[in-house]
Amino acid sequence: MSLRRFLPLVLVLALALPFVVGAKGTKKERSLAQGELGRAYLTEGSLESAIGTLREAVDLDRSNWAAWSFLGLALAEKGKPEAAEEAFGKAIRHADDRAEPCLNYGLFLFSQGRVDESIVQYEAALEDLTYRKPAFVLNNLGFALISQGDHLRAISVLKEAVRRAPGLCAARFNLGLALQLAGEGKAATREFEEVIASCEEQVPGAYLQVARIAIEAGRPDEAMPHLQQVIVIAPDTEVADAAQELLASMEL
């Protein structure tokens, strides 16, 4: 299961770099520079270059936790989970309780179907009070809780994520999902409507969920224009296929 499959919508990862002061040209600084280059390769999807560069970074400085964390992500994306897990272990061991490697390791564990273990990592990440983007952690924790069926706790966690970062579209979308699954259709619809108004990438999925809520409430006439909108704005996608299926079922 590809990590990148989750990134645009429901989960987020940490790709920040630590700031280390040191003499120019030291092994530590060269390691940081290679780590930054490897992160850039990873972000653009150049996995072979990312892995090679990040291995150079950790060879220069075995304590470069950020490079280990990025290497874990790259190896996971490359389909090498055992090597990825080893890299994440070293990242966490050298990170002095920083949130970033726990967040990334949690994402890896989730992608491997190890949801309980991912929750442990997200909760560990929340203990780092210096991390500037706790809403990222709360979002991922909330989605993991949804996957476990703990919808009420997910709602609480995701509401906090939205409170801290109102513009984090993934958190608002996931809050809508949690509310929908908890049977709170009206509240869920409000969240999805916020997504439609402000989150371009999530708009088709939000329209689809609003339509599903309307169908579940026995209001198929309200669902139909939303489904048609999905097909128009996101043709040839899985979301559009789901909308087509719902439309077909309504016509039977």
Secondary structure as a PSIPRED ss2 file (coil, helix, strand):
# PSIPRED VFORMAT (PSIPRED V4.0)

   1 M C   1.000  0.000  0.000
   2 S C   1.000  0.000  0.000
   3 L H   0.000  1.000  0.000
   4 R H   0.000  1.000  0.000
   5 R H   0.000  1.000  0.000
   6 F C   1.000  0.000  0.000
   7 L C   1.000  0.000  0.000
   8 P C   1.000  0.000  0.000
   9 L C   1.000  0.000  0.000
  10 V C   1.000  0.000  0.000
  11 L C   1.000  0.000  0.000
  12 V C   1.000  0.000  0.000
  13 L C   1.000  0.000  0.000
  14 A C   1.000  0.000  0.000
  15 L C   1.000  0.000  0.000
  16 A C   1.000  0.000  0.000
  17 L C   1.000  0.000  0.000
  18 P C   1.000  0.000  0.000
  19 F C   1.000  0.000  0.000
  20 V C   1.000  0.000  0.000
  21 V C   1.000  0.000  0.000
  22 G C   1.000  0.000  0.000
  23 A C   1.000  0.000  0.000
  24 K C   1.000  0.000  0.000
  25 G C   1.000  0.000  0.000
  26 T C   1.000  0.000  0.000
  27 K H   0.000  1.000  0.000
  28 K H   0.000  1.000  0.000
  29 E H   0.000  1.000  0.000
  30 R H   0.000  1.000  0.000
  31 S H   0.000  1.000  0.000
  32 L H   0.000  1.000  0.000
  33 A H   0.000  1.000  0.000
  34 Q H   0.000  1.000  0.000
  35 G H   0.000  1.000  0.000
  36 E H   0.000  1.000  0.000
  37 L H   0.000  1.000  0.000
  38 G H   0.000  1.000  0.000
  39 R H   0.000  1.000  0.000
  40 A H   0.000  1.000  0.000
  41 Y H   0.000  1.000  0.000
  42 L H   0.000  1.000  0.000
  43 T H   0.000  1.000  0.000
  44 E H   0.000  1.000  0.000
  45 G C   1.000  0.000  0.000
  46 S C   1.000  0.000  0.000
  47 L H   0.000  1.000  0.000
  48 E H   0.000  1.000  0.000
  49 S H   0.000  1.000  0.000
  50 A H   0.000  1.000  0.000
  51 I H   0.000  1.000  0.000
  52 G H   0.000  1.000  0.000
  53 T H   0.000  1.000  0.000
  54 L H   0.000  1.000  0.000
  55 R H   0.000  1.000  0.000
  56 E H   0.000  1.000  0.000
  57 A H   0.000  1.000  0.000
  58 V H   0.000  1.000  0.000
  59 D H   0.000  1.000  0.000
  60 L H   0.000  1.000  0.000
  61 D C   1.000  0.000  0.000
  62 R C   1.000  0.000  0.000
  63 S C   1.000  0.000  0.000
  64 N C   1.000  0.000  0.000
  65 W H   0.000  1.000  0.000
  66 A H   0.000  1.000  0.000
  67 A H   0.000  1.000  0.000
  68 W H   0.000  1.000  0.000
  69 S H   0.000  1.000  0.000
  70 F H   0.000  1.000  0.000
  71 L H   0.000  1.000  0.000
  72 G H   0.000  1.000  0.000
  73 L H   0.000  1.000  0.000
  74 A H   0.000  1.000  0.000
  75 L H   0.000  1.000  0.000
  76 A H   0.000  1.000  0.000
  77 E H   0.000  1.000  0.000
  78 K C   1.000  0.000  0.000
  79 G C   1.000  0.000  0.000
  80 K C   1.000  0.000  0.000
  81 P H   0.000  1.000  0.000
  82 E H   0.000  1.000  0.000
  83 A H   0.000  1.000  0.000
  84 A H   0.000  1.000  0.000
  85 E H   0.000  1.000  0.000
  86 E H   0.000  1.000  0.000
  87 A H   0.000  1.000  0.000
  88 F H   0.000  1.000  0.000
  89 G H   0.000  1.000  0.000
  90 K H   0.000  1.000  0.000
  91 A H   0.000  1.000  0.000
  92 I H   0.000  1.000  0.000
  93 R H   0.000  1.000  0.000
  94 H H   0.000  1.000  0.000
  95 A C   1.000  0.000  0.000
  96 D C   1.000  0.000  0.000
  97 D C   1.000  0.000  0.000
  98 R C   1.000  0.000  0.000
  99 A H   0.000  1.000  0.000
 100 E H   0.000  1.000  0.000
 101 P H   0.000  1.000  0.000
 102 C H   0.000  1.000  0.000
 103 L H   0.000  1.000  0.000
 104 N H   0.000  1.000  0.000
 105 Y H   0.000  1.000  0.000
 106 G H   0.000  1.000  0.000
 107 L H   0.000  1.000  0.000
 108 F H   0.000  1.000  0.000
 109 L H   0.000  1.000  0.000
 110 F H   0.000  1.000  0.000
 111 S H   0.000  1.000  0.000
 112 Q C   1.000  0.000  0.000
 113 G C   1.000  0.000  0.000
 114 R C   1.000  0.000  0.000
 115 V H   0.000  1.000  0.000
 116 D H   0.000  1.000  0.000
 117 E H   0.000  1.000  0.000
 118 S H   0.000  1.000  0.000
 119 I H   0.000  1.000  0.000
 120 V H   0.000  1.000  0.000
 121 Q H   0.000  1.000  0.000
 122 Y H   0.000  1.000  0.000
 123 E H   0.000  1.000  0.000
 124 A H   0.000  1.000  0.000
 125 A H   0.000  1.000  0.000
 126 L H   0.000  1.000  0.000
 127 E C   1.000  0.000  0.000
 128 D C   1.000  0.000  0.000
 129 L C   1.000  0.000  0.000
 130 T C   1.000  0.000  0.000
 131 Y C   1.000  0.000  0.000
 132 R C   1.000  0.000  0.000
 133 K C   1.000  0.000  0.000
 134 P H   0.000  1.000  0.000
 135 A H   0.000  1.000  0.000
 136 F H   0.000  1.000  0.000
 137 V H   0.000  1.000  0.000
 138 L H   0.000  1.000  0.000
 139 N H   0.000  1.000  0.000
 140 N H   0.000  1.000  0.000
 141 L H   0.000  1.000  0.000
 142 G H   0.000  1.000  0.000
 143 F H   0.000  1.000  0.000
 144 A H   0.000  1.000  0.000
 145 L H   0.000  1.000  0.000
 146 I H   0.000  1.000  0.000
 147 S H   0.000  1.000  0.000
 148 Q H   0.000  1.000  0.000
 149 G C   1.000  0.000  0.000
 150 D C   1.000  0.000  0.000
 151 H H   0.000  1.000  0.000
 152 L H   0.000  1.000  0.000
 153 R H   0.000  1.000  0.000
 154 A H   0.000  1.000  0.000
 155 I H   0.000  1.000  0.000
 156 S H   0.000  1.000  0.000
 157 V H   0.000  1.000  0.000
 158 L H   0.000  1.000  0.000
 159 K H   0.000  1.000  0.000
 160 E H   0.000  1.000  0.000
 161 A H   0.000  1.000  0.000
 162 V H   0.000  1.000  0.000
 163 R H   0.000  1.000  0.000
 164 R H   0.000  1.000  0.000
 165 A C   1.000  0.000  0.000
 166 P C   1.000  0.000  0.000
 167 G C   1.000  0.000  0.000
 168 L C   1.000  0.000  0.000
 169 C H   0.000  1.000  0.000
 170 A H   0.000  1.000  0.000
 171 A H   0.000  1.000  0.000
 172 R H   0.000  1.000  0.000
 173 F H   0.000  1.000  0.000
 174 N H   0.000  1.000  0.000
 175 L H   0.000  1.000  0.000
 176 G H   0.000  1.000  0.000
 177 L H   0.000  1.000  0.000
 178 A H   0.000  1.000  0.000
 179 L H   0.000  1.000  0.000
 180 Q H   0.000  1.000  0.000
 181 L H   0.000  1.000  0.000
 182 A C   1.000  0.000  0.000
 183 G C   1.000  0.000  0.000
 184 E C   1.000  0.000  0.000
 185 G H   0.000  1.000  0.000
 186 K H   0.000  1.000  0.000
 187 A H   0.000  1.000  0.000
 188 A H   0.000  1.000  0.000
 189 T H   0.000  1.000  0.000
 190 R H   0.000  1.000  0.000
 191 E H   0.000  1.000  0.000
 192 F H   0.000  1.000  0.000
 193 E H   0.000  1.000  0.000
 194 E H   0.000  1.000  0.000
 195 V H   0.000  1.000  0.000
 196 I H   0.000  1.000  0.000
 197 A H   0.000  1.000  0.000
 198 S H   0.000  1.000  0.000
 199 C C   1.000  0.000  0.000
 200 E H   0.000  1.000  0.000
 201 E H   0.000  1.000  0.000
 202 Q H   0.000  1.000  0.000
 203 V H   0.000  1.000  0.000
 204 P H   0.000  1.000  0.000
 205 G H   0.000  1.000  0.000
 206 A H   0.000  1.000  0.000
 207 Y H   0.000  1.000  0.000
 208 L H   0.000  1.000  0.000
 209 Q H   0.000  1.000  0.000
 210 V H   0.000  1.000  0.000
 211 A H   0.000  1.000  0.000
 212 R H   0.000  1.000  0.000
 213 I H   0.000  1.000  0.000
 214 A H   0.000  1.000  0.000
 215 I H   0.000  1.000  0.000
 216 E H   0.000  1.000  0.000
 217 A C   1.000  0.000  0.000
 218 G C   1.000  0.000  0.000
 219 R C   1.000  0.000  0.000
 220 P H   0.000  1.000  0.000
 221 D H   0.000  1.000  0.000
 222 E H   0.000  1.000  0.000
 223 A H   0.000  1.000  0.000
 224 M H   0.000  1.000  0.000
 225 P H   0.000  1.000  0.000
 226 H H   0.000  1.000  0.000
 227 L H   0.000  1.000  0.000
 228 Q H   0.000  1.000  0.000
 229 Q H   0.000  1.000  0.000
 230 V H   0.000  1.000  0.000
 231 I H   0.000  1.000  0.000
 232 V H   0.000  1.000  0.000
 233 I H   0.000  1.000  0.000
 234 A C   1.000  0.000  0.000
 235 P C   1.000  0.000  0.000
 236 D C   1.000  0.000  0.000
 237 T C   1.000  0.000  0.000
 238 E H   0.000  1.000  0.000
 239 V H   0.000  1.000  0.000
 240 A H   0.000  1.000  0.000
 241 D H   0.000  1.000  0.000
 242 A H   0.000  1.000  0.000
 243 A H   0.000  1.000  0.000
 244 Q H   0.000  1.000  0.000
 245 E H   0.000  1.000  0.000
 246 L H   0.000  1.000  0.000
 247 L H   0.000  1.000  0.000
 248 A H   0.000  1.000  0.000
 249 S H   0.000  1.000  0.000
 250 M H   0.000  1.000  0.000
 251 E H   0.000  1.000  0.000
 252 L C   1.000  0.000  0.000
